[in-house]
Amino acid sequence: MTTQHQPHYIRFWPSDRILHFLLGISFTVLAFTGLIQKYADHGIAVWFIRLMGGIEQTRVFHHMFAVLLILVSIVHLVQVGNRLFVQRKSMSMLPTLKDFTDFFTAVKYNLGISKKKPNFPRFNFMEKLEYWAVVWGTALMTITGYALWNPILVTRFLPGEVVPAAKIAHGMEALLAVLSIITWHFYFVHLRVFNKSMLHGAISEEEMADEHPLELEQIKQGKIWQPPAPDVRYRRLKLYAPLAWLFVLVSVLGTWRWLTAEKTAITTVPRTVVQEEAYQPVLPTPAALQLTPVVRPTPLSQLRIADLSKQSGGASLITHPIDGERAQCATCHDVNSQIDPAPMDHADYKDDTCLTCHSLEGATP
Amino acid sequence: MIRQTSHNHRIFSAVIMALAWLLLLSNSALAQQTPPTGSLPPASSVDNATCLNCHQQAGLMMTLPSGEVMAVTVDNTVLAHSMHAEESCQDCHSDISSYPHGTIPVNSYRELQIYYSQSCADCHDEQAMEQVESVHAQLQAGGVQEAAVCADCHGAHNTQAIDREKHPELPLTATAQICQQCHSGIYNQFEQSVHGKALTADANSDVPTCTTCHPAHSADDPRTQAFRLTSPELCATCHADKTLMAQYEISTQVFDTYVADFHGATVMLFEKTHPDQATNKAVCTDCHGVHNITPATRDNQQIKDNILPRCRECHPDATDNFANSWLGHYAPNFETAPMVTAITWFYRILIPALVAFFLIYIALDYYRHRMDARHNRKEVQA
């Protein structure tokens, strides 16, 4: 009974688990930084974008984790190549006709129509569906992402509509991927049973019987994969290793070339600011207007003094009533005044002495 | 003690009230005594007649320190027809109360205009507060004397009504004509634009005039990054208004399609997260022009020809194909963008179909899983 619960059926090697971890990280960050861009008109998206330091920074994060995902894909391809050509393991992830019959058997069993349980192999159809969805999704996101990253380069060879088409496909595929993960993936590996094989690599016999009965039966019959003899392995590696390294080199260089293919779609040239001359007055404004200086006309007051003095034997007449404000003659008729100034010799005269000489005869009521 | 105090309080406030009431009565009595025609109400210390006694004399001149000679004759007929006919000279010239007048701390005529425009705030404090942050006020504060002050638009002794909202009898072009006084270059462009033509030639009140985008008192500096980032929303105030645009058969998708694109999305996010962010991302005016906007119909070749050079300003390697990646301000359909539309529909069907399949299968599996577990428990118990 205890051995049945002990996880000792290996599902994932350490390299698988590391790659899965990196895939999980990059997928999560890409989905998060991507979806808030797709739905950027929503308040919560703006909040997250602000949190990450703005849209430009959000795009930088998105690009960084896109590169991580591409590197994970490259390593995975090398890993798959090694399993097929060097280790010669069976191509257990390829979809087969049996997956379809398994699906119908499972549906009938779940509905209670049939008592026959589906006899799942090493990878059941739920797992294959998910694996190939990730492969398809990553390929599509890489291709459309390339078009969005390098739109000018791409439109040198392809019609312009490719760019908005890539944008739609990129966003929609992302939505599909996220929805698939939170339904299909979360249900089968987290909710139905909490599958810890991505943590320690193995599952128990009980889980094997439930999810991979066919493989369990084959293992018990001794039909298990045998590693190749060291010399065979060495011979195969001598061919595969250089090819794998070449592939890594080419694809990493290709990714680098991608990153630097064009700059103007991301770091565009600074805007040439055309400074319009806003101030173009129709008429010169008063500040600019230099009125032609005119010769100061003889003050009216002086003319009047000359005029009035003729009538009153010297002293000028007062032309206005002297009530209220106007009782203080010096307010207006100080010797320094500009209107009707008193002569300089009147400088010390007080207001109450004015009427001695100046009469009110000229005052108009 | 406390009671005593409150009693005193009551007496005191009653006296104050009575005095205030008397003051009101006497004021209204005064107002009734004042003849409505001609003569002006008395000012605090000097009445207008006293000022006009001298300042009505023709040819009265004053030389300013700058050498400018300024006429100081006030035409009473102009004053009497102005919005301020009932005001006292001292309301604005509050620094003059006697003769000889004190020195006014200005060198030139322009400085005098700026100096006396400050007194407008004494009565129009609301408007004065509005314009503190405006581009004109900021330029003035920075020493640019040409920048408009109150009197430049409203006049001095000839203060006129210029607000069409309060005075609908004014021509539609009233504000634009005032702005033209200093911004004639921009006015000439505007006059030829789709908006300007409608305003000046067709007297259409739906189109924007200067102050629609640059509010008279609170106009922001249109050269700032913040203004650039908010400019699409400014255009959208009218161009996303369905009832307004329906009359002219103009698409209201312009703003949505812009925001859905990279440029628009970036600009909108900059505006929300970093309002002063400098950006070369295209805004409405980069393709359509600012004051010289032309009608942007689908077959306007001028707009089409504009697109590629515009792209190249920021993307020097752009080709014709690249310019075509902008699908215009219309939602894509099978005719205009077959690839985009096909992909959109592909996913619109695939996503719900696939998710529905997942959920149904999961529901079935979960049901069987629980049933089996219960069955197993019963067996164990048995």
HADDOCK unambig.tbl for C-alpha pairs under 7 A between the chains (distance, minus, plus):
assign (segid A and resid 46 and name CA) (segid B and resid 269 and name CA) 6.97 0.50 0.50
assign (segid A and resid 50 and name CA) (segid B and resid 273 and name CA) 5.50 0.50 0.50
assign (segid A and resid 54 and name CA) (segid B and resid 273 and name CA) 6.20 0.50 0.50
assign (segid A and resid 55 and name CA) (segid B and resid 266 and name CA) 6.68 0.50 0.50
assign (segid A and resid 55 and name CA) (segid B and resid 269 and name CA) 6.52 0.50 0.50
assign (segid A and resid 110 and name CA) (segid B and resid 364 and name CA) 5.69 0.50 0.50
assign (segid A and resid 110 and name CA) (segid B and resid 365 and name CA) 5.80 0.50 0.50
assign (segid A and resid 110 and name CA) (segid B and resid 368 and name CA) 5.04 0.50 0.50
assign (segid A and resid 111 and name CA) (segid B and resid 364 and name CA) 6.70 0.50 0.50
assign (segid A and resid 152 and name CA) (segid B and resid 317 and name CA) 6.88 0.50 0.50
assign (segid A and resid 152 and name CA) (segid B and resid 318 and name CA) 5.76 0.50 0.50
assign (segid A and resid 152 and name CA) (segid B and resid 322 and name CA) 6.01 0.50 0.50
assign (segid A and resid 155 and name CA) (segid B and resid 321 and name CA) 5.52 0.50 0.50
assign (segid A and resid 155 and name CA) (segid B and resid 322 and name CA) 5.38 0.50 0.50
assign (segid A and resid 156 and name CA) (segid B and resid 319 and name CA) 6.65 0.50 0.50
assign (segid A and resid 156 and name CA) (segid B and resid 321 and name CA) 6.87 0.50 0.50
assign (segid A and resid 159 and name CA) (segid B and resid 321 and name CA) 5.45 0.50 0.50
assign (segid A and resid 160 and name CA) (segid B and resid 321 and name CA) 4.52 0.50 0.50
assign (segid A and resid 160 and name CA) (segid B and resid 322 and name CA) 5.07 0.50 0.50
assign (segid A and resid 160 and name CA) (segid B and resid 323 and name CA) 6.87 0.50 0.50
assign (segid A and resid 160 and name CA) (segid B and resid 324 and name CA) 4.75 0.50 0.50
assign (segid A and resid 160 and name CA) (segid B and resid 325 and name CA) 3.99 0.50 0.50
assign (segid A and resid 161 and name CA) (segid B and resid 324 and name CA) 6.65 0.50 0.50
assign (segid A and resid 161 and name CA) (segid B and resid 325 and name CA) 4.93 0.50 0.50
assign (segid A and resid 161 and name CA) (segid B and resid 337 and name CA) 6.87 0.50 0.50
assign (segid A and resid 163 and name CA) (segid B and resid 325 and name CA) 5.90 0.50 0.50
assign (segid A and resid 164 and name CA) (segid B and resid 325 and name CA) 6.38 0.50 0.50
assign (segid A and resid 164 and name CA) (segid B and resid 340 and name CA) 6.60 0.50 0.50
assign (segid A and resid 165 and name CA) (segid B and resid 339 and name CA) 6.22 0.50 0.50
assign (segid A and resid 165 and name CA) (segid B and resid 340 and name CA) 4.48 0.50 0.50
assign (segid A and resid 165 and name CA) (segid B and resid 343 and name CA) 6.93 0.50 0.50
assign (segid A and resid 168 and name CA) (segid B and resid 340 and name CA) 6.99 0.50 0.50
assign (segid A and resid 168 and name CA) (segid B and resid 344 and name CA) 6.59 0.50 0.50
assign (segid A and resid 169 and name CA) (segid B and resid 343 and name CA) 6.43 0.50 0.50
assign (segid A and resid 172 and name CA) (segid B and resid 347 and name CA) 6.31 0.50 0.50
assign (segid A and resid 176 and name CA) (segid B and resid 351 and name CA) 5.75 0.50 0.50
assign (segid A and resid 180 and name CA) (segid B and resid 355 and name CA) 6.83 0.50 0.50
assign (segid A and resid 183 and name CA) (segid B and resid 358 and name CA) 6.85 0.50 0.50
assign (segid A and resid 183 and name CA) (segid B and resid 359 and name CA) 6.98 0.50 0.50
assign (segid A and resid 184 and name CA) (segid B and resid 358 and name CA) 6.14 0.50 0.50
assign (segid A and resid 264 and name CA) (segid B and resid 315 and name CA) 5.20 0.50 0.50
assign (segid A and resid 265 and name CA) (segid B and resid 315 and name CA) 6.58 0.50 0.50
assign (segid A and resid 268 and name CA) (segid B and resid 314 and name CA) 5.35 0.50 0.50
assign (segid A and resid 268 and name CA) (segid B and resid 315 and name CA) 6.26 0.50 0.50
assign (segid A and resid 269 and name CA) (segid B and resid 314 and name CA) 4.99 0.50 0.50
assign (segid A and resid 270 and name CA) (segid B and resid 280 and name CA) 6.19 0.50 0.50
assign (segid A and resid 270 and name CA) (segid B and resid 314 and name CA) 6.90 0.50 0.50
assign (segid A and resid 271 and name CA) (segid B and resid 280 and name CA) 4.97 0.50 0.50
assign (segid A and resid 271 and name CA) (segid B and resid 314 and name CA) 6.78 0.50 0.50
assign (segid A and resid 278 and name CA) (segid B and resid 183 and name CA) 5.71 0.50 0.50
assign (segid A and resid 278 and name CA) (segid B and resid 186 and name CA) 6.72 0.50 0.50
assign (segid A and resid 279 and name CA) (segid B and resid 182 and name CA) 5.67 0.50 0.50
assign (segid A and resid 279 and name CA) (segid B and resid 183 and name CA) 5.25 0.50 0.50
assign (segid A and resid 280 and name CA) (segid B and resid 182 and name CA) 5.42 0.50 0.50
assign (segid A and resid 280 and name CA) (segid B and resid 183 and name CA) 5.00 0.50 0.50
assign (segid A and resid 280 and name CA) (segid B and resid 184 and name CA) 5.38 0.50 0.50
assign (segid A and resid 280 and name CA) (segid B and resid 185 and name CA) 5.84 0.50 0.50
assign (segid A and resid 281 and name CA) (segid B and resid 181 and name CA) 5.36 0.50 0.50
assign (segid A and resid 281 and name CA) (segid B and resid 182 and name CA) 3.79 0.50 0.50
assign (segid A and resid 281 and name CA) (segid B and resid 183 and name CA) 5.82 0.50 0.50
assign (segid A and resid 281 and name CA) (segid B and resid 184 and name CA) 5.91 0.50 0.50
assign (segid A and resid 282 and name CA) (segid B and resid 181 and name CA) 5.14 0.50 0.50
assign (segid A and resid 282 and name CA) (segid B and resid 182 and name CA) 6.19 0.50 0.50
assign (segid A and resid 282 and name CA) (segid B and resid 184 and name CA) 5.91 0.50 0.50
assign (segid A and resid 283 and name CA) (segid B and resid 181 and name CA) 6.95 0.50 0.50
assign (segid A and resid 286 and name CA) (segid B and resid 109 and name CA) 6.51 0.50 0.50
assign (segid A and resid 286 and name CA) (segid B and resid 110 and name CA) 5.85 0.50 0.50
assign (segid A and resid 287 and name CA) (segid B and resid 109 and name CA) 6.03 0.50 0.50
assign (segid A and resid 287 and name CA) (segid B and resid 110 and name CA) 4.37 0.50 0.50
assign (segid A and resid 290 and name CA) (segid B and resid 68 and name CA) 6.04 0.50 0.50
assign (segid A and resid 291 and name CA) (segid B and resid 68 and name CA) 6.07 0.50 0.50
assign (segid A and resid 291 and name CA) (segid B and resid 69 and name CA) 6.15 0.50 0.50
assign (segid A and resid 293 and name CA) (segid B and resid 68 and name CA) 6.79 0.50 0.50
assign (segid A and resid 293 and name CA) (segid B and resid 69 and name CA) 5.68 0.50 0.50
assign (segid A and resid 331 and name CA) (segid B and resid 99 and name CA) 5.61 0.50 0.50
assign (segid A and resid 332 and name CA) (segid B and resid 99 and name CA) 5.58 0.50 0.50
assign (segid A and resid 332 and name CA) (segid B and resid 100 and name CA) 6.81 0.50 0.50
assign (segid A and resid 337 and name CA) (segid B and resid 100 and name CA) 6.19 0.50 0.50
